[in-house]
Amino acid sequence: MSLRRSRTPDLDNVLPLPPPRRPRAHIASSPLLLRVRAHMSAMAGYASMLENVSPRIQGEILAVMAQKSQELVSILQPITNRRRASAATIQDYREVRLRARELLVEYRTLVERLNDQVQQAHQSIEGLGHPG
């Protein structure tokens, strides 16, 4: 067997790489995202106006910011509801933990059995008079 590299690659050993991911234009311009960006931009603008105004105007600005926050929450509500619905429950975690424990016990039993079989095989080889 030669250790030098061949000039032509063995195409059976070449795995094609997936194409690089490109940002999806439709996501960046989705109506939901545009609405969220607009609300966030407005909130940032209101926050910057709070610095050098009278307390009365600060109160009015804060009231508008609260209204915009409520609108933002309602815009994002379908997303948070979907996420909550797909979240695992504590019972799911408990079942997975129990199954992991069962698998670990089974693994230990199988390893112990394998070690016994290997030891028996070594003993039978030594019993035949072969050097071990």
BAMI-183304 format. One line per field, with one value per residue: residue number from 1; x, z, y of N, C-alpha, C in turn. Coordinates in steps of 0.001 Angstrom, whole numbers. Example, Ala and Ser with C-alpha at 12.3 -4.5 7.8 and 13.67 -1.06 7.14 Angstrom:
2
pos = c(1_2)
n_east = c(13190_12850)
n_up = c(7800_7080)
n_north = c(-5690_-2250)
ca_east = c(12300_13670)
ca_up = c(7800_7140)
ca_north = c(-4500_-1060)
c_east = c(13200_12900)
c_up = c(7800_7870)
c_north = c(-3300_30)
//
This chain:
132
pos = c(1_2_3_4_5_6_7_8_9_10_11_12_13_14_15_16_17_18_19_20_21_22_23_24_25_26_27_28_29_30_31_32_33_34_35_36_37_38_39_40_41_42_43_44_45_46_47_48_49_50_51_52_53_54_55_56_57_58_59_60_61_62_63_64_65_66_67_68_69_70_71_72_73_74_75_76_77_78_79_80_81_82_83_84_85_86_87_88_89_90_91_92_93_94_95_96_97_98_99_100_101_102_103_104_105_106_107_108_109_110_111_112_113_114_115_116_117_118_119_120_121_122_123_124_125_126_127_128_129_130_131_132)
n_east = c(845_587_1720_1661_-178_-2840_-3254_-5756_-8887_-10659_-13769_-15758_-15397_-16016_-18027_-20818_-21132_-23641_-25314_-24351_-26181_-28578_-29928_-33421_-35403_-38142_-38747_-37542_-39100_-41640_-45037_-45636_-43109_-42362_-44285_-43592_-40995_-41603_-43095_-41144_-39222_-40669_-41014_-38352_-37878_-39717_-38622_-36194_-37132_-37926_-35967_-35397_-37736_-40679_-42169_-44956_-45229_-43594_-45194_-47321_-45939_-45078_-47552_-48329_-46282_-46909_-49326_-48380_-46758_-48653_-49945_-47843_-47481_-49908_-49585_-47521_-48618_-49807_-47482_-46229_-48195_-48183_-45652_-45834_-47693_-46256_-44329_-42626_-44085_-43802_-44273_-43529_-40744_-40193_-40914_-39022_-36669_-37047_-37069_-34457_-33031_-33865_-32747_-30042_-29666_-30202_-28102_-25875_-26305_-26045_-23366_-22081_-22800_-21516_-18827_-18597_-18930_-16682_-14668_-15163_-14600_-11860_-10957_-11656_-10001_-7489_-7706_-7462_-4835_-3532_-1348_-2090)
n_up = c(0_-868_448_-706_-2076_-4379_-7577_-8638_-7166_-5330_-6304_-5055_-2430_-1912_-512_-1298_-503_1156_-395_441_2989_2275_3201_3508_1457_1591_4263_5518_4567_5464_6367_9118_10330_9400_10682_13366_13407_12825_15110_17101_16303_16608_19380_20216_19278_20836_23360_23186_23127_25698_27309_27563_28334_29874_32962_32576_29805_29569_30844_29015_26796_27842_28171_25505_24734_26285_25114_22542_23263_24137_21712_20317_21799_21227_18506_18473_19832_18528_17835_20295_21451_19791_20364_23081_22943_21693_23488_25702_28318_31926_32552_30198_30308_32603_31779_29766_31272_32912_30961_30023_32268_32374_29993_30580_32650_31204_29376_31086_31977_29557_28909_31019_30509_28041_28823_30431_28459_26874_28695_29127_26576_26427_28430_27318_25103_26344_27591_25466_25055_23599_23360_25138)
n_north = c(-1183_2136_5216_7646_10354_10097_11600_11971_12235_9712_9189_7788_8200_10802_13216_15111_18540_20437_23217_26589_28280_30707_33843_33962_35812_36219_35932_38095_40148_39695_40366_40275_40499_43022_44619_44165_45225_47916_48657_48267_50117_52485_52419_52694_55258_56744_56267_57622_60209_60688_61782_64652_66099_67516_66296_65915_65559_63353_61451_61279_60273_57831_56596_56253_54563_52333_51580_50910_48770_46914_46457_45287_42952_41684_41281_39423_37319_34953_33552_33052_31461_29184_28251_27635_25588_23598_22993_20772_18849_18538_15927_14639_15006_13516_10940_10521_10634_8382_6355_6641_5822_3132_2192_2533_669_-1661_-1494_-1781_-4411_-5825_-5251_-6485_-9151_-9478_-9170_-11467_-13461_-12969_-13511_-16249_-17186_-16640_-18349_-20822_-20836_-20823_-23293_-24992_-25077_-23171_-20383_-17427)
ca_east = c(0_1396_1291_1589_-1541_-3089_-3580_-7189_-9597_-11569_-15085_-16628_-15158_-16297_-19399_-21165_-21522_-24856_-25021_-24408_-27517_-28763_-31114_-34639_-35927_-39550_-38845_-37173_-40136_-42958_-45839_-45485_-41809_-42390_-45064_-42799_-39918_-42174_-43410_-39894_-38613_-41444_-40689_-37018_-38026_-40360_-37679_-35200_-37797_-38185_-34846_-35368_-39085_-41289_-42819_-46277_-45051_-43071_-46351_-48036_-45110_-45132_-48863_-48283_-45396_-47660_-50269_-47603_-46313_-49801_-50136_-46760_-47794_-50996_-49034_-46670_-49365_-49899_-46179_-46002_-49158_-47669_-44471_-46299_-48386_-45293_-43372_-42784_-44592_-42940_-44489_-42681_-39370_-40109_-40926_-37726_-35685_-37276_-36612_-32990_-32567_-34085_-31745_-28740_-29651_-30086_-26738_-24951_-26531_-25458_-21908_-21669_-22927_-20444_-17572_-18615_-18701_-15279_-13862_-15331_-13872_-10433_-10709_-11712_-8789_-6398_-7922_-7027_-3368_-2980_-869_-3049)
ca_up = c(0_-1023_1290_-1455_-2481_-5808_-8162_-8885_-5970_-5464_-6230_-4154_-1070_-1855_-144_-1736_567_825_-780_1597_3261_1963_3908_2702_1271_1976_5715_5880_4164_5843_6994_10569_10693_9138_11756_14603_13259_12929_16513_17861_15924_17267_20814_20386_19094_22025_24480_23053_23393_27136_28065_27855_28305_31195_33502_31986_28465_29786_31139_27761_25971_28446_27873_24112_24710_26852_24085_21498_23829_24093_20315_19974_22433_20482_17220_18698_20568_17842_17879_21647_21677_19102_21085_24319_22606_21299_24572_26409_29685_32933_32444_29100_30811_33549_31003_29090_32299_33294_29848_30012_33355_31959_28971_31244_33334_30148_28852_32067_31932_28321_29012_31947_29781_27042_29534_30816_27259_26471_29669_28826_25335_26780_29186_26426_24271_27195_27849_24290_25026_22778_24205_25089)
ca_north = c(0_3336_6320_8898_10705_10007_12909_12042_11752_8582_9820_7030_8686_12232_13534_16466_19451_21175_24597_27495_28823_32119_34342_33922_37164_36306_36060_39463_41095_39207_41426_40217_41049_44461_45247_44119_46221_49257_48915_48380_51384_53542_52371_53282_56705_57300_56191_58693_61487_60811_62339_66088_66675_67717_65096_65746_64985_61992_60604_61036_59385_56503_56015_55802_53387_51202_51153_50233_47490_46007_46082_44368_41667_41037_40843_38250_36301_33648_32870_32534_30376_27990_27771_27006_24346_22576_22761_19505_18969_17925_14480_14183_14931_12395_9701_10398_10304_6989_5508_6698_4951_1743_1873_2425_-635_-2665_-1395_-2386_-5858_-6339_-5161_-7533_-10404_-9506_-9435_-12882_-14259_-12781_-14249_-17667_-17458_-16664_-19569_-21986_-20798_-21265_-24715_-25761_-25108_-22090_-19264_-16350)
c_east = c(880_829_1198_148_-1692_-3502_-5071_-7921_-10494_-12981_-16061_-16507_-15472_-17774_-19720_-21600_-22809_-24498_-25109_-25804_-27528_-29977_-32315_-35257_-37368_-39725_-38572_-38271_-41532_-43731_-45698_-44177_-41765_-43170_-44283_-41679_-40448_-42490_-42141_-39195_-39339_-41126_-39323_-37081_-38669_-39408_-36642_-35830_-38006_-37136_-35007_-36745_-39622_-41946_-44206_-46166_-44470_-44215_-47136_-47261_-45153_-46477_-48907_-47396_-46108_-48648_-49540_-47107_-47437_-50073_-49079_-47010_-48893_-50520_-48265_-47394_-49493_-48590_-45944_-46966_-48691_-46506_-44873_-46946_-47404_-44283_-43677_-43289_-43607_-43074_-43638_-41235_-39198_-40085_-39589_-36649_-35815_-36766_-35081_-32406_-32724_-33038_-30357_-28614_-29474_-28673_-25755_-25078_-25877_-23929_-21387_-21727_-21820_-19104_-17482_-18315_-17257_-14386_-13965_-14571_-12380_-10093_-10732_-10491_-7591_-6498_-7494_-5503_-2749_-2488_-1817_-2551)
c_up = c(0_-157_521_-1927_-3986_-6318_-8432_-7665_-6305_-5252_-5366_-2719_-907_-1541_-622_-546_173_426_435_1756_2947_2731_2975_2644_1748_3485_6129_5541_4539_6539_8514_10999_10473_10226_13061_14540_13413_14383_17347_17560_16587_18757_21086_20237_20297_23210_24387_23329_24890_27877_28454_27763_29724_31672_32896_30615_28574_30060_29881_26867_26518_28187_26442_23995_25268_25834_22984_21992_23793_22665_19881_20570_21650_19115_17383_19395_19830_17886_19264_21971_21026_19867_22370_24032_22252_22397_25287_27829_30643_32888_31314_29568_31767_32819_30299_30099_32740_32206_29772_31111_32985_30932_29583_31988_32310_29563_29798_32074_30701_28347_29937_31267_28743_27699_29967_29614_26787_27416_29429_27562_25611_27528_28276_25502_25091_27480_26662_24193_24125_23703_24064_25385)
c_north = c(1231_4452_7633_9119_10563_11382_13050_11497_10569_9111_9042_7536_10169_12445_14943_17310_20165_22603_25509_28080_30311_32604_34358_35312_37283_36433_37496_40460_40620_40333_41451_40863_42554_45201_45276_45154_47639_49604_49092_49709_52558_53586_53000_54803_57366_57303_57306_60057_61712_61634_63803_66746_66776_66414_64850_65093_63576_61026_60273_60069_57964_55832_55496_54566_52160_50666_50388_48876_46470_45542_45068_42983_40949_40559_39531_37104_34972_32860_32284_31400_29083_27393_27058_25656_23236_22260_21448_19768_18306_16412_13901_14019_13749_11060_9468_10016_8849_6047_5506_5810_3474_1319_1719_1098_-1749_-2677_-2064_-3901_-6465_-6292_-6251_-8905_-10548_-9805_-10897_-13775_-14152_-13561_-15757_-18060_-17525_-17940_-20791_-22010_-21275_-22767_-25580_-25822_-24052_-20986_-18080_-15048)
//
